[in-house]
Each structure stands twice: as C-alpha cells, then as structure tokens.
Amino acid sequence: MDDRSPIATSTDFDAIVVGAGFAGMFMLHRLRQQGLKARVFERGSGVGGTWFWNRYPGARCDTESMEYSYQFDDALQQEWNWPERYSAQPEILKYANHVADRYQLRDALQFNTKVLSASFDDARHCWTIVTDDGKSVTARYFIMATGTLSVANKPKFAGLDAFKGRVFYTSDWPHEGVDFTGRRVALIGTGSSGIQSTPHIAAQASRLTVFQHAEFFGAGQQPRAQ
C-alpha cells in the first residue's frame, strides 16, 4: 500500500460533518452505510438546520411537502403523513427529529458545538478540527453541510446601535417567540420570510410598516430599467 495514501492514515474519525440539518443528517446516514465512522458537529441544540433556527411567525416551506422530504427510502415516505401541502416550520422540524430517531443518528450528533478551525496536514493526509469546547479531532474527510442559510444576514444600518427597540432576524428567531401586541414594527424585506411573517405580525402589532428595496416582490432580483 502507498504510505502516502489517505487510507493509510490513522484518525479519530473517517469523516467530520458540520451541520445537522437535512444535508448533514443524510450525509451521516450515507457514511454509516459505507461503514465509515463519522461525527456531526452542530452549533444548535437540535437537528433541523434552517428549520431549527427559522421559527419566525408563519414560517413554512414554499415547496410542496412531499418534494421537500427525503426520497432515499420509500418506507420513510410511506409512513410519514404531511398534514398540509406546504408544511409549517413546527411540522418540518418534527419530521427532521423523526428521521434522526428512525435511523438512530443521535449518538453521532454533537450539539451546542462550534467549529473554530480546520487545517489539513499534508504529511499525515488528514484534517485536524478544533471546536469551541477546547477539543480537537482528526478525520480523513471534512464535510461542510452548513448550507446557504446558516449565518443570519445582519446589515450594518447607520444608527442601528442607537436604536432603543428590539431587533430580530428571521433566520435567528428567539425560540421562546416574540409578542408584538401593541408594538410598532418595521419589517425589512419581502422575500419568502417577509411575506410569510407579515400577516402574523400585523395581526398583533399596533402598526406594521414593510420596507421593500425593489419595486416588485421577490428577494435577490434586480429592479427593472426605467
């Protein structure tokens, strides 16, 4: 055997995965099917990724539930009943937890853990991953399953540090919920999150003002030329 081969390297794990959302859980399941020893680091206290953090009022998928769910196991699809065509966040999170339990993934999931650094050792052909609990582990493979929504977009508006009210982000919503009763609320953005949360916040708030950059709905689109 070639001594320079990664297969020859002795490591704590075959693979380290970052993120216990839908991608991270599926990756762990597939790695185990291949007989590999894996560990998943997740900064939250539970599975679900986007659906663990996005708990804003009205949060739900904008893709039909059956299309959004896992399709690698027909038995899983047949045993799960989606109550709505476009499921709300609590139901999607419930489904994610069901998957974690059904495939016995939890023993390889390490919650409340942030990855601080990862470096590749050319001589040993392996990764060294350091976490915020002061520990480090080595692995042959380092897999990022953090997705595109793992970090809240927090714009730096001038004067925001002087604002006396509370500031919330749909992608990092308080798990205890927010009571807007009698409050004046400004909501910025009319993408999926903005559209979904607007009627729920409006039903509570004394006044809701929605700010939209473009002249039409849809996040990430460019305004039309005049």
C-alpha positions as CSV (number, residue, x, y, z in Angstrom):
1,M,0.0,0.0,0.0
2,D,1.2,3.5,-0.8
3,D,2.2,5.1,2.5
4,R,1.1,8.5,1.2
5,S,-2.5,7.3,0.7
6,P,-5.1,8.9,3.0
7,I,-6.4,5.3,3.6
8,A,-3.2,4.6,5.5
9,T,-3.7,7.4,8.0
10,S,-5.0,6.6,11.5
11,T,-7.5,9.2,12.6
12,D,-10.2,9.7,15.3
13,F,-12.9,9.6,12.6
14,D,-13.2,8.7,9.0
15,A,-15.3,11.9,8.5
16,I,-16.4,15.0,10.3
17,V,-19.6,16.7,9.2
18,V,-20.5,20.3,10.1
19,G,-24.3,20.9,10.4
20,A,-27.2,18.7,11.5
21,G,-29.7,20.0,9.0
22,F,-31.2,17.9,6.2
23,A,-27.9,17.6,4.3
24,G,-25.9,16.8,7.4
25,M,-28.2,14.0,8.6
26,F,-28.4,12.5,5.2
27,M,-24.6,12.6,4.9
28,L,-24.2,10.9,8.2
29,H,-26.6,8.1,7.2
30,R,-24.8,7.5,3.9
31,L,-21.4,7.5,5.6
32,R,-22.6,4.9,8.0
33,Q,-24.0,2.8,5.2
34,Q,-20.5,2.7,3.8
35,G,-19.1,1.5,7.1
36,L,-17.3,4.8,7.9
37,K,-17.0,6.3,11.4
38,A,-18.4,9.8,11.4
39,R,-19.3,12.6,13.8
40,V,-21.5,15.6,13.2
41,F,-20.9,19.0,14.9
42,E,-23.9,21.3,15.3
43,R,-23.9,24.7,16.9
44,G,-27.6,24.5,17.7
45,S,-29.2,22.3,20.4
46,G,-31.1,20.2,18.0
47,V,-31.4,18.9,14.4
48,G,-33.2,20.6,11.6
49,G,-30.7,23.3,10.4
50,T,-32.7,26.1,8.8
51,W,-35.9,24.7,10.4
52,F,-34.3,24.8,13.8
53,W,-33.3,28.4,13.6
54,N,-36.1,29.9,11.4
55,R,-39.0,30.0,13.9
56,Y,-40.5,33.3,12.9
57,P,-44.3,33.7,12.8
58,G,-45.7,32.0,9.7
59,A,-42.5,30.1,8.7
60,R,-43.3,27.3,6.3
61,C,-41.7,25.7,3.2
62,D,-42.6,27.2,-0.2
63,T,-42.0,23.8,-1.9
64,E,-44.7,21.1,-1.6
65,S,-44.0,18.9,1.5
66,M,-43.6,15.7,-0.4
67,E,-41.0,17.2,-2.7
68,Y,-39.2,18.7,0.3
69,S,-38.9,15.4,2.2
70,Y,-36.2,12.8,1.9
71,Q,-36.7,10.4,-1.0
72,F,-33.9,7.9,-0.4
73,D,-36.2,5.4,1.5
74,D,-39.7,4.6,0.2
75,A,-40.7,3.2,3.6
76,L,-39.9,6.5,5.2
77,Q,-42.1,8.4,2.7
78,Q,-45.0,5.9,3.1
79,E,-45.0,6.1,6.9
80,W,-44.9,9.9,7.2
81,N,-48.1,11.9,6.7
82,W,-47.8,15.5,5.9
83,P,-50.9,17.4,7.2
84,E,-50.5,20.3,4.8
85,R,-49.5,20.7,1.2
86,Y,-47.0,23.4,2.2
87,S,-45.9,22.4,5.8
88,A,-45.2,24.9,8.6
89,Q,-41.9,25.0,10.4
90,P,-43.0,23.0,13.5
91,E,-44.1,20.1,11.3
92,I,-40.9,20.1,9.3
93,L,-38.8,20.2,12.5
94,K,-40.9,17.3,13.8
95,Y,-40.1,15.4,10.6
96,A,-36.3,16.1,11.0
97,N,-36.4,14.8,14.5
98,H,-38.3,11.7,13.4
99,V,-35.5,11.0,10.8
100,A,-32.8,11.4,13.4
101,D,-34.6,8.9,15.6
102,R,-35.6,6.4,12.9
103,Y,-32.1,6.0,11.6
104,Q,-30.5,6.1,15.1
105,L,-28.3,9.1,14.2
106,R,-28.2,10.9,17.6
107,D,-25.3,9.0,19.0
108,A,-23.1,10.6,16.4
109,L,-24.5,14.2,16.7
110,Q,-22.7,16.6,19.0
111,F,-24.9,19.7,19.7
112,N,-24.0,23.1,21.0
113,T,-20.6,22.8,19.4
114,K,-19.0,25.3,17.0
115,V,-16.1,24.5,14.8
116,L,-13.4,27.1,15.3
117,S,-10.8,25.9,12.8
118,A,-9.8,23.1,10.4
119,S,-6.4,22.5,8.9
120,F,-5.1,19.9,6.6
121,D,-1.9,18.0,7.4
122,D,-0.1,17.2,4.2
123,A,2.3,14.8,5.8
124,R,-0.4,12.8,7.5
125,H,-3.1,13.3,4.9
126,C,-5.8,14.2,7.4
127,W,-7.8,17.1,8.8
128,T,-7.5,18.5,12.4
129,I,-10.7,20.1,13.5
130,V,-10.8,22.3,16.6
131,T,-14.1,23.0,18.4
132,D,-15.2,25.7,20.9
133,D,-15.1,23.2,23.8
134,G,-11.3,23.2,23.6
135,K,-11.0,19.8,21.9
136,S,-9.6,18.7,18.6
137,V,-10.2,15.6,16.5
138,T,-8.7,14.3,13.3
139,A,-10.5,12.9,10.2
140,R,-9.8,11.8,6.7
141,Y,-12.7,13.8,5.3
142,F,-14.1,17.1,6.4
143,I,-17.6,17.8,5.0
144,M,-19.4,21.1,5.3
145,A,-23.2,20.7,5.5
146,T,-23.8,24.2,6.6
147,G,-26.0,25.2,3.6
148,T,-26.5,28.7,2.4
149,L,-28.7,30.0,5.3
150,S,-26.6,29.1,8.3
151,V,-25.5,32.6,9.1
152,A,-28.0,35.4,9.6
153,N,-27.7,38.4,7.3
154,K,-27.3,41.3,9.7
155,P,-26.9,44.5,7.7
156,K,-25.0,47.4,9.3
157,F,-27.5,50.2,9.1
158,A,-26.2,53.6,10.2
159,G,-27.6,54.4,13.7
160,L,-28.7,50.8,14.4
161,D,-26.5,50.8,17.5
162,A,-28.5,53.7,18.9
163,F,-31.9,52.1,18.3
164,K,-33.8,51.7,21.6
165,G,-36.1,48.9,20.5
166,R,-35.5,45.2,19.9
167,V,-34.1,43.9,16.7
168,F,-34.9,40.4,15.3
169,Y,-33.8,38.3,12.4
170,T,-36.0,35.7,10.8
171,S,-33.0,33.4,10.4
172,D,-32.1,33.5,14.1
173,W,-35.5,33.9,15.7
174,P,-35.9,33.6,19.6
175,H,-37.1,30.1,20.4
176,E,-39.5,31.5,23.1
177,G,-41.3,33.5,20.4
178,V,-42.0,37.3,20.3
179,D,-45.1,39.1,21.4
180,F,-45.7,42.1,19.2
181,T,-49.0,43.1,20.9
182,G,-49.3,46.9,20.9
183,R,-45.9,47.4,19.3
184,R,-44.9,49.5,16.3
185,V,-42.9,47.2,14.0
186,A,-40.8,47.8,10.9
187,L,-40.1,44.8,8.7
188,I,-37.4,44.9,6.0
189,G,-37.6,42.6,3.1
190,T,-40.4,40.9,1.1
191,G,-38.8,37.5,0.2
192,S,-40.4,34.3,1.5
193,S,-39.7,35.1,5.1
194,G,-41.0,38.7,4.9
195,I,-44.2,37.6,3.1
196,Q,-44.9,34.8,5.4
197,S,-44.3,36.7,8.6
198,T,-46.1,40.0,7.6
199,P,-49.8,38.9,8.2
200,H,-48.9,37.2,11.5
201,I,-47.0,40.2,12.9
202,A,-49.7,42.6,11.5
203,A,-52.4,40.7,13.5
204,Q,-50.6,41.6,16.7
205,A,-48.8,44.9,16.2
206,S,-50.5,48.2,16.6
207,R,-48.7,49.3,13.4
208,L,-46.6,47.4,10.9
209,T,-44.6,49.1,8.1
210,V,-42.9,46.9,5.5
211,F,-39.9,48.2,3.6
212,Q,-39.0,46.9,0.2
213,H,-35.9,47.8,-1.8
214,A,-37.2,46.9,-5.3
215,E,-40.5,47.9,-6.9
216,F,-41.7,44.3,-7.0
217,F,-41.8,41.2,-4.8
218,G,-39.0,38.6,-4.8
219,A,-35.7,38.6,-2.9
220,G,-32.5,38.8,-4.9
221,Q,-34.0,40.2,-8.1
222,Q,-32.8,43.4,-9.8
223,P,-35.1,46.4,-10.3
224,R,-36.3,46.9,-13.9
225,A,-34.6,49.5,-16.0
226,Q,-36.5,52.8,-16.3
